[in-house]
């Protein structure tokens, strides 16, 4: 999801279950997102099915992968660093 104000990626920062413990039926959750660029906060009400939490990757996984890829790219441009990391 992207911010409508600046176009940056929105990051899921909070989830609140609105209904009681429903193990067999879908439940409602409030999801709060924060923009990674302008820090605007948006909230959405989401209908979720049982087991979604187990099947879904954590919200920060995509961002962590992007940061790791950027770090690898930067380190590859520094002389001698790429060769040292390959030995470990």
C-alpha distances in whole Angstrom, upper triangle without the diagonal:
4,7,9,12,12,9,9,6,6,8,9,13,15,16,19,20,22,25,27,28,27,28,28,26,22,21,19,17,15,12,12,9,10,10,11,13,14,14,13,12,11,12,12,14,14,17,17,20,22,22,18,18,21,19,15,15,15,11,13,14,12,12,16,16,15,18,20,20,21,23,25,25,26,29,30,31,33,37,38,35,34,37,37,34,35,38,37
4,6,9,8,5,5,5,5,9,11,14,17,18,21,23,25,27,30,31,30,31,32,30,26,25,22,20,18,14,13,10,10,8,9,10,11,12,11,12,11,13,13,17,17,20,21,24,26,25,22,22,24,22,19,18,17,14,15,16,13,13,17,17,15,17,21,20,20,23,25,24,25,28,29,30,32,36,37,34,33,37,37,34,36,39,38
4,5,6,5,5,6,6,10,12,14,16,18,21,23,25,28,31,32,31,33,33,31,27,26,23,20,18,15,13,9,9,6,9,8,9,9,8,9,9,12,13,17,18,21,22,26,28,28,24,24,26,25,22,21,19,16,16,18,16,15,19,20,18,19,23,23,22,24,27,26,27,30,31,32,34,37,39,36,35,39,39,36,38,41,40
4,6,6,8,10,10,13,15,17,19,21,23,25,26,29,32,33,33,34,35,32,29,27,24,22,19,17,15,12,12,9,12,11,10,12,10,11,10,13,14,17,19,22,24,27,30,30,26,26,29,28,24,24,23,19,20,22,20,19,22,23,21,23,26,26,25,28,30,29,30,33,34,34,36,40,42,39,38,42,42,40,41,44,43
4,6,8,11,11,14,17,18,20,22,25,27,28,31,34,36,36,37,38,35,32,30,26,24,21,19,16,13,12,9,11,9,8,10,8,11,11,15,16,20,22,25,27,30,33,33,29,29,32,31,27,26,25,21,21,23,21,20,23,24,22,23,26,26,25,27,30,29,29,32,34,34,36,39,41,39,38,42,42,40,42,45,44
4,6,9,10,14,17,18,21,23,26,29,30,33,36,37,37,38,39,37,33,31,28,26,23,20,17,14,12,9,10,7,7,10,9,12,13,17,18,22,23,27,28,31,34,33,29,29,32,30,27,25,24,20,20,22,19,17,21,22,19,20,24,23,21,24,27,26,26,29,30,30,32,36,38,35,35,39,39,36,38,42,41
4,7,9,12,15,18,20,22,25,28,29,32,35,36,35,36,37,35,31,30,27,25,22,19,17,13,12,9,10,8,9,11,11,13,13,17,18,21,22,25,26,29,31,31,27,27,29,28,24,23,22,18,18,20,17,15,19,19,17,18,22,21,20,23,25,24,24,28,29,29,31,35,37,34,33,37,37,35,36,40,39
4,7,10,13,15,18,20,24,26,28,31,34,34,34,35,36,34,30,29,26,24,21,18,16,12,10,6,6,5,8,10,10,12,13,16,17,21,21,25,25,28,30,29,25,25,27,26,22,20,19,15,15,16,14,12,15,16,14,15,18,18,17,19,22,21,22,25,26,26,28,32,34,31,30,34,34,31,33,37,35
4,6,10,12,15,17,21,23,25,28,31,31,31,31,32,31,27,26,24,21,19,15,13,10,9,6,6,7,10,10,11,12,12,14,15,19,19,22,22,25,27,25,22,21,23,22,18,16,15,12,11,13,10,9,13,14,12,13,16,16,16,19,21,21,21,24,26,26,28,32,33,30,29,33,33,30,32,35,34
4,7,9,12,14,17,20,22,25,27,28,28,29,30,28,24,23,20,17,15,11,9,6,5,4,6,8,10,9,9,9,9,11,12,15,16,19,19,22,24,23,20,19,21,21,17,15,14,10,11,13,11,10,14,15,14,15,18,19,19,21,23,24,24,27,29,29,31,35,36,33,32,36,35,32,34,37,35
4,6,9,12,15,18,20,23,25,25,26,27,28,27,23,21,19,16,14,10,8,5,5,6,7,10,12,10,10,9,10,11,12,15,15,18,18,21,22,21,18,16,19,18,15,13,11,7,7,10,10,8,11,14,13,14,17,18,18,20,22,23,24,26,28,29,31,34,35,31,31,34,34,30,32,35,33
4,6,8,12,14,17,20,22,22,22,23,25,23,20,18,16,12,11,7,6,4,7,9,10,14,15,12,12,10,10,10,10,13,12,16,15,18,19,18,15,13,16,16,13,12,9,6,8,11,11,11,13,16,16,17,19,21,21,23,25,26,27,29,31,32,33,37,37,34,33,36,36,32,34,37,34
4,7,10,14,16,19,21,21,23,24,26,24,21,19,17,13,11,8,6,6,7,10,11,14,15,11,12,9,10,10,12,14,14,17,17,20,21,20,17,15,17,18,15,14,11,8,9,13,14,13,14,17,18,18,20,22,22,23,26,27,28,29,32,33,34,38,38,34,34,37,36,33,35,37,35
4,7,10,13,16,17,18,19,21,23,22,19,16,14,10,8,6,5,7,9,13,14,18,18,14,14,11,11,9,11,12,12,15,15,18,18,18,16,13,17,18,15,15,12,10,12,15,16,16,17,20,21,21,23,26,26,27,29,31,31,33,35,37,38,41,41,38,37,40,39,36,38,40,37
4,7,9,12,14,14,16,17,19,18,15,12,10,6,6,5,6,9,12,16,17,21,21,17,17,13,12,10,10,10,10,12,11,14,15,15,13,11,14,16,13,14,12,11,13,16,18,18,19,22,23,24,25,28,28,29,32,33,34,35,37,39,40,44,44,40,39,42,41,38,39,42,39
4,6,9,11,12,14,16,18,17,14,11,9,5,5,7,9,12,15,19,21,24,23,20,19,15,14,11,11,9,10,12,12,14,15,16,14,13,16,18,16,17,15,14,17,20,21,22,23,26,27,27,29,31,32,33,35,37,38,39,41,43,44,47,47,44,43,46,45,41,43,45,42
4,6,8,9,10,12,15,13,11,7,6,4,7,9,12,15,18,22,24,27,27,23,22,18,17,13,12,10,10,10,10,12,12,14,13,12,15,17,16,18,16,16,19,22,23,24,25,28,29,30,31,33,35,36,38,39,40,41,44,45,47,50,50,46,45,48,47,43,45,47,44
4,7,9,10,14,15,13,11,7,5,5,7,10,13,17,20,23,26,29,28,25,23,19,17,13,12,9,10,10,11,13,14,16,15,15,19,20,19,21,20,19,23,25,26,27,29,31,32,33,35,37,38,39,41,42,43,45,47,49,50,53,53,49,49,52,50,47,48,50,48
4,7,7,11,12,10,9,6,6,8,10,14,17,20,23,27,29,32,32,28,27,23,21,17,15,12,12,11,11,12,13,15,15,15,18,20,20,23,22,22,25,27,28,29,31,33,34,35,37,39,40,41,43,45,46,47,49,51,52,55,55,52,51,53,52,49,50,52,49
4,6,9,12,11,11,8,9,11,13,16,19,23,26,29,31,34,34,31,29,26,24,20,19,15,15,14,13,14,13,15,16,16,18,21,21,23,22,23,26,28,30,31,32,34,36,37,38,40,41,42,44,46,47,48,50,52,53,56,56,52,51,54,53,49,50,52,49
4,6,9,9,10,9,11,12,15,17,20,23,27,30,32,35,35,32,31,27,25,22,20,17,16,14,13,12,10,13,14,14,16,18,19,21,21,22,25,26,29,30,31,33,35,36,37,39,40,41,43,45,46,47,49,51,52,55,54,51,50,52,51,47,48,50,47
4,6,6,7,7,10,12,15,18,21,24,27,30,32,36,36,33,31,28,26,22,20,17,15,12,11,10,8,11,13,13,15,17,18,21,21,22,26,27,28,30,31,33,35,36,37,39,41,42,43,45,46,47,49,51,53,56,55,51,50,52,51,48,48,50,47
4,6,8,9,12,14,18,19,23,25,29,32,33,36,37,34,33,30,27,24,22,19,16,14,11,9,6,9,11,12,13,15,17,20,20,22,25,26,28,30,31,32,34,35,36,38,40,41,42,44,46,46,48,50,52,54,54,50,49,51,50,46,47,48,45
4,7,9,13,15,19,21,24,27,30,33,35,38,39,36,35,31,29,25,23,19,17,13,11,8,6,9,12,14,14,16,18,21,22,24,27,27,29,32,32,33,35,37,38,39,41,43,43,45,47,48,49,52,53,56,55,52,50,53,52,48,48,50,47
4,6,10,13,17,19,22,25,29,31,33,36,37,34,32,29,26,23,20,16,14,10,9,7,7,10,12,14,16,16,18,21,22,23,27,27,29,31,32,33,35,37,38,39,41,42,43,45,47,48,49,52,53,56,56,52,51,53,52,49,49,51,49
4,7,10,14,15,19,21,25,28,30,33,33,31,29,25,23,19,16,13,10,7,5,4,6,10,10,12,14,15,16,19,20,20,24,25,26,28,29,30,32,34,35,36,38,40,41,42,44,45,47,49,51,54,53,50,48,51,50,47,47,49,47
4,7,10,13,16,19,23,25,28,31,31,28,26,23,20,16,14,10,8,6,5,6,8,11,11,12,15,16,16,19,19,19,23,24,25,27,28,30,31,33,34,36,37,39,40,42,43,45,46,48,50,53,53,49,48,51,50,46,47,49,47
4,7,10,13,16,20,23,25,28,28,25,23,19,17,13,10,7,6,5,6,9,11,13,12,13,16,17,16,19,19,18,22,23,24,25,27,29,30,32,33,35,36,38,39,41,42,44,45,47,49,52,52,48,47,50,49,46,47,49,47
4,6,10,13,16,19,22,25,24,22,20,16,14,10,8,6,5,6,7,10,12,14,12,12,15,16,15,17,16,15,18,20,21,22,24,26,27,28,30,32,33,34,36,38,39,40,42,44,45,49,49,45,44,47,46,43,44,46,44
4,7,10,13,16,19,22,21,18,16,13,10,7,6,5,6,9,10,14,16,17,15,14,18,19,16,18,16,15,18,20,21,21,24,26,26,27,29,31,32,33,35,37,37,39,41,43,44,48,48,44,44,47,46,42,44,46,44
4,7,10,13,16,19,18,15,14,10,8,6,5,6,7,10,11,14,16,17,14,13,17,17,14,15,13,11,14,17,17,18,20,22,22,23,26,27,28,30,32,33,34,36,37,39,40,44,44,41,40,43,42,39,41,43,41
4,7,10,13,16,15,12,11,7,6,4,7,9,10,14,15,18,20,20,17,16,19,20,17,17,14,11,14,17,17,17,19,21,21,22,25,26,26,28,31,32,32,34,36,37,39,42,43,39,39,42,41,38,40,42,40
4,7,9,12,12,9,8,6,5,6,8,11,12,16,16,20,22,21,18,17,20,20,16,16,14,10,12,15,14,14,16,19,18,19,22,23,23,25,28,28,29,31,33,34,35,39,40,36,36,39,39,35,37,40,38
4,6,9,9,6,6,5,7,9,12,15,16,20,20,24,25,25,21,20,23,23,19,18,15,12,12,15,15,13,16,18,17,17,21,22,21,23,26,27,27,29,31,32,33,37,38,34,34,38,37,34,36,39,37
4,5,6,4,5,6,8,11,14,17,18,22,23,26,28,27,23,22,25,24,21,19,17,13,13,16,14,12,15,18,16,16,20,21,19,21,24,24,24,27,29,30,31,35,36,33,33,36,36,33,35,38,36
4,6,6,8,10,12,15,17,20,21,24,25,27,29,28,24,23,25,25,21,19,16,13,12,14,13,10,13,15,13,13,16,17,16,18,21,21,21,23,26,26,27,31,32,29,29,33,32,30,32,35,33
4,6,8,11,13,17,19,23,24,27,27,31,32,31,28,26,29,28,24,22,20,16,15,18,16,13,16,18,15,15,19,19,17,19,22,22,21,24,26,26,28,31,33,30,30,34,34,31,34,36,35
4,6,9,12,15,18,22,24,27,28,31,33,33,29,28,31,30,26,24,22,18,18,21,19,16,19,21,19,18,22,23,21,23,26,25,25,28,30,30,31,35,36,33,34,37,37,35,37,40,39
4,6,10,13,16,20,21,25,26,29,31,30,27,25,28,28,24,23,20,16,16,19,18,15,18,21,19,18,22,23,21,23,26,26,26,28,31,31,32,36,37,34,34,38,37,35,37,40,38
4,7,10,14,17,19,23,24,28,30,30,26,25,28,28,24,23,21,17,17,21,19,17,20,23,21,21,25,26,24,26,29,29,29,32,34,34,35,39,40,37,37,41,40,38,40,43,41
4,7,10,14,16,20,21,25,27,27,23,22,25,26,22,21,19,15,16,20,19,17,20,23,22,22,25,27,26,27,30,31,31,33,35,36,37,41,42,39,39,42,41,39,41,43,41
4,7,10,13,17,18,22,24,25,21,21,24,24,21,21,19,15,17,20,19,18,21,23,23,23,27,28,27,29,32,32,32,35,37,38,39,43,44,41,40,44,43,40,42,45,43
4,7,10,13,15,19,21,22,19,18,22,22,19,20,18,15,17,20,20,20,22,25,24,25,28,29,29,31,34,34,35,37,39,40,41,45,46,42,42,45,45,42,43,46,44
4,6,10,12,16,19,20,17,17,20,20,18,19,18,15,18,20,20,20,23,25,25,26,29,30,30,32,34,35,36,38,40,41,43,46,47,44,43,46,46,42,44,47,44
4,7,10,13,16,18,15,16,19,20,17,19,18,16,20,22,22,23,25,27,27,29,31,32,33,35,37,38,39,41,42,44,46,49,50,46,45,48,48,44,46,48,46
4,6,10,13,14,12,13,16,16,14,17,16,15,19,20,20,22,24,25,26,28,30,31,32,34,36,37,38,40,41,43,45,48,49,45,44,47,46,43,44,47,44
4,7,10,12,11,12,16,15,15,17,18,17,21,22,22,24,26,27,28,30,32,33,34,36,38,39,40,42,43,45,47,50,51,47,46,49,48,45,45,48,46
4,7,9,7,9,12,12,11,15,15,15,19,20,20,23,24,25,27,29,30,31,33,35,36,37,39,40,42,44,46,49,49,45,44,46,46,42,43,45,43
4,6,6,9,11,11,12,15,16,17,21,21,22,25,26,27,28,30,31,32,34,36,37,39,41,42,43,45,47,50,50,46,44,47,46,43,43,45,43
4,6,8,9,10,12,15,16,18,21,21,23,25,26,27,29,31,32,33,35,36,37,39,41,42,43,46,47,50,50,46,44,47,46,42,43,45,42
4,5,5,6,9,12,14,16,19,19,20,23,23,24,27,28,29,30,32,34,34,36,38,39,40,43,44,47,46,43,41,43,42,39,39,41,38
4,5,5,6,10,11,13,16,16,17,20,21,21,24,25,26,27,30,31,32,33,36,36,38,40,42,44,44,40,39,41,41,37,37,40,37
4,6,5,8,9,11,14,14,16,18,19,20,22,24,24,26,28,29,30,32,34,34,36,38,40,43,42,38,37,39,39,35,36,38,35
4,6,8,10,12,15,14,17,19,19,20,22,24,24,26,28,29,29,32,34,34,35,38,39,42,41,38,36,38,37,33,34,36,33
4,7,10,12,15,13,15,18,18,18,21,23,23,24,27,28,28,30,32,33,34,37,38,41,40,37,35,37,37,33,33,35,33
4,6,9,11,10,12,15,15,15,18,20,20,21,24,25,26,28,30,31,32,34,36,39,38,35,33,35,35,31,32,34,32
4,6,8,7,9,11,12,12,15,16,17,18,20,21,22,24,26,27,28,31,32,35,35,31,29,32,31,28,28,31,28
4,6,6,8,10,10,12,14,15,16,18,20,21,22,24,25,26,28,30,31,34,34,30,29,32,31,27,29,31,28
4,6,7,8,9,11,13,14,15,17,18,20,21,23,24,26,27,29,31,34,34,30,29,32,32,28,30,32,30
4,6,5,6,9,10,10,12,14,15,16,18,20,21,22,24,26,27,31,31,27,26,29,28,25,26,29,27
4,5,5,6,9,10,10,12,14,15,16,18,20,21,22,25,26,29,29,25,24,27,26,23,24,26,24
4,5,5,6,9,10,11,12,14,16,17,19,20,21,23,25,28,29,25,24,27,27,23,24,27,25
4,5,5,6,9,10,11,12,14,15,17,18,20,22,23,27,27,24,23,26,26,22,24,27,25
4,5,5,6,9,10,10,12,14,15,16,18,20,21,25,25,21,20,23,23,19,21,24,22
4,5,5,6,9,10,11,12,14,15,16,19,20,23,23,20,18,22,21,18,19,22,21
4,5,5,6,9,10,11,12,14,15,17,19,22,23,20,18,22,22,19,20,23,22
4,5,5,6,9,10,11,12,14,16,17,20,21,18,17,20,20,17,19,22,21
4,5,5,6,9,10,10,12,15,16,19,19,15,14,17,17,14,16,19,17
4,5,5,6,9,10,11,13,15,18,18,15,13,17,17,14,16,19,18
4,5,5,6,9,10,11,13,16,18,15,14,17,18,15,17,20,20
4,5,5,6,8,10,11,14,15,12,11,15,15,12,15,18,17
4,6,5,6,9,10,13,13,10,9,12,13,10,12,15,15
4,6,5,7,9,12,13,11,10,13,15,13,14,18,18
4,5,5,7,11,12,10,10,14,14,13,15,18,18
4,5,5,8,9,6,6,10,10,9,12,15,15
4,6,7,8,7,5,9,10,10,11,14,15
4,6,9,8,8,11,13,13,14,17,18
4,6,6,7,10,11,12,14,16,17
4,6,7,8,10,12,13,15,17
4,6,6,6,9,10,12,14
4,5,5,6,9,10,12
4,6,5,6,9,11
4,6,5,7,10
4,5,6,7
4,6,6
4,6
4
